Amino acid sequence: MTWEPLHVKDLSMAIQFIGEKEWVCEHLVTRLLKKQKTKTISPDSLWVRYENGKPTGLLYLSKQGLLLPYLPFLEERKFVLQEDFDLLKKILPDDTSRIYSIVGKLLYVQAMEELLRFDGGVCVDYHLMTRSKSEPLPPVPLIPRFQVRKATLGDVECILPLQILYEKEEVLIQPDLMDPEKTRKDLNLALQDQIILLGDYEGKAVSKVGTNARGIIYDQIGGVFTDPNYRNRHFARALLIRLLHLIHGEGKNACLFVKIHNQSAIHLYEELGFQIQEAFRIHYT
């Protein structure tokens, strides 16, 4: 068993290795596809685990410090061997403080927490849910004075207030550290790579939903948010159904992760045909 750097020529192999399990690690698949397009791994780092000449795991570390583990070899034994620990310690940076978050299936994140001895930080646990493109969709609810439209680059300033509220409520561990300029920059990038739908009520953008990772056979949905002053009017339902039509229309299935205590959101997703598949975690170090 060895851990070796993943090279550009091996990206197709890595993507094929993940295969139909891409919904477990959609953020990783999206990054592998981008690396394949740009034909470079730098400035990030990728390693592949081989056992008996076959790939059995992947590890991605971005320059910014995002760690994405895909470790299916753990499925049967549920723990990391000492040999794996020793080899991984050699390839990961000596200064683990550069790792700001670990994102992935709970089992994989727990293995990295143990390896890196991350006892502190903040862990947020989620349900990972999937929806098959073969499942029929309910009709889009008809809501007076509410319109759904696809956002464009010209909508950045229109979306920004909603995105700031969303990040403060759902994403940021320390909402007081919100950086509107970073959010604006990230929105510009998302509008170029992702599908984002806006819900306008009486001409005002009050709700949004979109993809945040686009793979080969799955698209991952994220950023589902409605202005608190306009909730309980089925705006999110209308947006989600329209987005699912677009995703399934491209021949893809859908996946998402939702906080385990967000019962209202889980109920909505289940009503729309999503099923809970795995436990998922983000560990902010």
C-alpha positions as a printed Julia matrix, in Angstrom:
285×3 Matrix{Float64}:
   0.0    0.0     0.0
   1.35   3.42   -0.95
   0.28   7.07   -1.1
   1.59   8.84   -4.2
   1.15  12.3    -5.73
  -1.58  12.42   -8.37
  -0.4   13.77  -11.72
  -2.41  15.45  -14.49
  -2.21  12.33  -16.65
  -3.92  10.36  -13.87
  -6.92  12.68  -13.41
  -9.17  10.61  -15.69
  -8.27   7.52  -13.67
  -9.14   9.32  -10.42
 -12.51  10.51  -11.76
 -13.29   7.02  -13.05
 -12.28   5.56   -9.67
 -14.91   7.68   -7.91
 -17.5    6.79  -10.57
 -21.12   6.64   -9.48
 -20.16   7.49   -5.87
 -19.42  11.08   -6.84
 -22.35  12.32   -4.73
 -20.27  11.37   -1.66
 -17.55  13.87   -2.66
 -19.05  16.28   -5.2
 -16.73  19.14   -4.23
 -13.75  16.87   -4.94
 -15.13  15.72   -8.31
 -15.73  19.33   -9.37
 -12.14  20.22   -8.56
 -10.79  17.18  -10.4
 -12.77  18.18  -13.49
 -11.37  21.73  -13.3
  -7.83  20.36  -12.95
  -8.43  18.2   -16.0
  -9.58  21.25  -17.96
  -6.66  23.47  -16.92
  -4.17  20.57  -17.17
  -2.46  21.46  -13.9
  -2.64  20.34  -10.27
  -0.71  23.32   -8.9
  -1.05  25.26   -6.65
  -3.06  22.55   -4.91
  -1.96  19.05   -3.89
  -3.51  15.66   -4.7
  -2.53  12.2    -3.55
  -3.85   8.76   -4.45
  -3.7    5.64   -2.31
  -2.8    2.42   -4.14
  -3.25  -1.1    -2.84
  -2.24  -4.06   -4.99
  -1.82  -1.66   -7.89
  -5.38  -0.28   -7.67
  -6.55   3.14   -6.42
  -8.32   2.92   -3.06
  -8.4    6.53   -1.82
  -7.87  10.17   -2.73
  -6.79  13.19   -0.72
  -7.01  16.79   -1.94
  -5.52  19.81   -0.19
  -6.1   23.26   -1.66
  -3.54  26.04   -1.41
  -6.0   27.86    0.86
  -6.19  24.91    3.29
  -9.34  22.98    2.33
  -8.89  19.24    2.87
 -11.18  16.87    0.92
 -10.76  13.17    1.76
 -12.26  10.32   -0.26
 -11.31   7.14    1.59
 -13.56   4.24    0.53
 -10.98   1.72    1.79
 -12.26   2.59    5.28
 -15.76   1.27    4.56
 -15.08  -2.27    5.73
 -12.69  -1.8     8.6
 -13.88   1.65    9.87
 -10.42   2.7    11.06
  -7.08   3.86    9.71
  -4.13   1.5     9.95
  -0.94   2.72   11.61
   0.79   2.27    8.27
  -1.68   4.7     6.7
  -1.05   7.16    9.51
   2.7    7.0     9.02
   2.49   7.47    5.25
  -0.07  10.27    5.42
   1.96  12.16    7.99
   4.84  12.21    5.51
   2.82  13.79    2.7
   0.68  16.26    4.66
   2.22  19.61    5.65
   4.17  19.71    8.9
   2.28  22.85    9.83
  -1.29  21.54    9.97
  -2.47  25.0    10.96
  -2.64  25.76    7.22
  -5.62  23.35    7.05
  -8.69  25.45    7.84
 -11.42  22.89    7.17
 -12.03  19.23    6.38
 -15.12  18.43    4.33
 -16.59  15.05    3.48
 -18.36  11.91    4.57
 -18.37  11.66    8.37
 -16.26   8.48    8.44
 -13.57  10.07    6.27
 -13.5   13.34    8.21
 -13.26  11.5    11.53
 -10.27   9.55   10.21
  -8.5   12.8     9.29
  -9.42  14.36   12.65
  -7.75  11.42   14.37
  -4.72  11.53   12.1
  -4.19  15.28   12.49
  -5.21  15.29   16.18
  -7.84  17.97   15.6
  -9.61  17.9    18.96
 -10.72  21.53   18.83
 -12.4   23.63   16.2
 -16.06  23.47   15.29
 -17.79  20.48   13.71
 -21.06  20.85   11.81
 -22.88  17.61   10.99
 -25.21  17.1     8.05
 -27.31  14.52    6.24
 -26.1   13.84    2.71
 -29.17  13.39    0.48
 -29.64  12.34   -3.14
 -32.44  12.48   -5.7
 -32.66  10.32   -8.81
 -33.47  11.94  -12.14
 -35.95   9.09  -12.74
 -38.21  10.25   -9.89
 -41.15  12.38  -11.12
 -41.26  15.98   -9.93
 -44.3   17.68   -8.41
 -45.72  20.69  -10.23
 -44.23  24.11   -9.56
 -46.57  25.91   -7.13
 -48.33  28.92   -8.62
 -47.65  31.9    -6.36
 -49.2   35.27   -7.24
 -46.66  38.04   -7.94
 -43.75  35.59   -7.61
 -41.45  34.92  -10.56
 -38.5   32.57  -10.96
 -35.62  33.5   -13.23
 -32.08  32.4   -13.94
 -29.5   34.8   -12.49
 -26.8   36.33  -14.67
 -23.55  38.2   -13.97
 -25.58  41.4   -13.97
 -27.44  40.2   -10.87
 -24.48  40.25   -8.48
 -25.6   43.31   -6.56
 -29.17  42.0    -6.53
 -28.13  38.66   -5.02
 -25.49  40.04   -2.64
 -27.84  41.04    0.23
 -29.46  37.56    0.16
 -26.07  35.85    0.01
 -24.79  37.84    2.98
 -27.85  36.9     5.03
 -27.47  33.25    3.97
 -23.79  33.07    4.91
 -24.41  34.7     8.29
 -27.27  32.32    9.06
 -26.05  29.06    7.55
 -22.33  29.13    6.78
 -20.13  31.35    8.91
 -19.01  30.15   12.32
 -18.29  33.78   13.24
 -20.86  35.9    11.38
 -19.22  39.11   12.62
 -16.26  38.31   10.34
 -18.4   38.56    7.21
 -16.4   40.02    4.31
 -18.85  41.47    1.73
 -16.09  41.92   -0.86
 -15.11  38.24   -0.68
 -18.77  37.29   -0.95
 -19.14  39.53   -4.02
 -16.06  37.92   -5.61
 -17.33  34.4    -4.87
 -20.73  35.3    -6.36
 -19.09  36.46   -9.58
 -17.31  33.12   -9.88
 -20.46  31.14   -9.03
 -22.5   32.95  -11.67
 -19.94  31.87  -14.26
 -19.78  28.19  -13.26
 -23.06  27.36  -11.53
 -26.82  27.52  -12.06
 -28.38  30.12   -9.75
 -32.1   30.84   -9.71
 -33.67  33.92   -8.18
 -37.18  34.32   -6.84
 -38.63  37.81   -7.34
 -41.68  38.82   -5.33
 -43.32  42.01   -6.5
 -40.08  42.85   -8.32
 -37.77  42.27   -5.34
 -35.29  39.36   -5.08
 -36.36  37.53   -1.92
 -35.27  33.93   -2.46
 -32.48  32.01   -4.15
 -31.19  28.52   -4.86
 -28.41  27.12   -6.98
 -25.78  24.49   -7.58
 -22.47  24.75   -5.76
 -20.71  21.81   -7.4
 -21.28  20.28  -10.83
 -20.06  16.79  -11.56
 -20.57  14.24  -14.3
 -23.71  12.43  -13.21
 -24.65  14.58  -10.2
 -25.1   18.28   -9.49
 -24.94  19.42   -5.87
 -27.54  21.93   -4.7
 -26.69  24.59   -2.13
 -27.41  28.12   -1.01
 -31.13  27.52   -0.54
 -32.3   30.68    1.19
 -35.33  32.94    1.56
 -35.33  36.36    3.21
 -36.75  35.81    6.74
 -39.46  38.4     6.01
 -40.8   36.29    3.12
 -40.73  32.74    4.47
 -43.53  30.15    4.63
 -44.85  31.13    1.18
 -43.45  28.13   -0.78
 -40.83  30.28   -2.54
 -38.01  27.8    -1.89
 -40.18  24.9    -3.08
 -40.89  26.67   -6.36
 -37.22  27.46   -6.9
 -36.05  23.94   -6.04
 -38.5   22.28   -8.42
 -37.44  24.59  -11.24
 -33.77  23.91  -10.5
 -34.35  20.16  -10.39
 -36.04  20.36  -13.8
 -32.87  22.0   -15.16
 -30.53  19.48  -13.49
 -32.53  16.42  -14.56
 -32.97  17.96  -18.01
 -29.2   17.68  -18.41
 -29.42  13.98  -17.54
 -28.03  14.4   -14.02
 -29.14  13.34  -10.57
 -29.1   15.78   -7.64
 -27.45  15.73   -4.22
 -27.17  18.1    -1.26
 -26.27  18.2     2.4
 -28.46  19.66    5.13
 -27.86  20.25    8.83
 -29.17  17.33   10.86
 -31.31  19.59   13.08
 -32.93  21.52   10.21
 -36.14  19.5    10.23
 -38.14  21.91    8.08
 -35.56  21.76    5.29
 -35.23  17.97    5.57
 -39.01  17.64    5.33
 -39.09  19.82    2.2
 -36.3   17.84    0.53
 -37.96  14.53    1.34
 -41.23  15.81   -0.11
 -39.33  16.58   -3.3
 -37.95  13.06   -3.54
 -34.56  13.35   -1.79
 -33.42  10.48    0.41
 -30.91  10.53    3.26
 -27.87   8.45    2.29
 -24.89   9.25    4.51
 -23.65  11.29    7.44
 -21.56  14.28    6.33
 -19.35  16.69    8.27
 -17.51  19.98    7.92
 -14.78  20.44   10.53
 -13.61  24.04   10.84
 -10.22  23.83   12.46
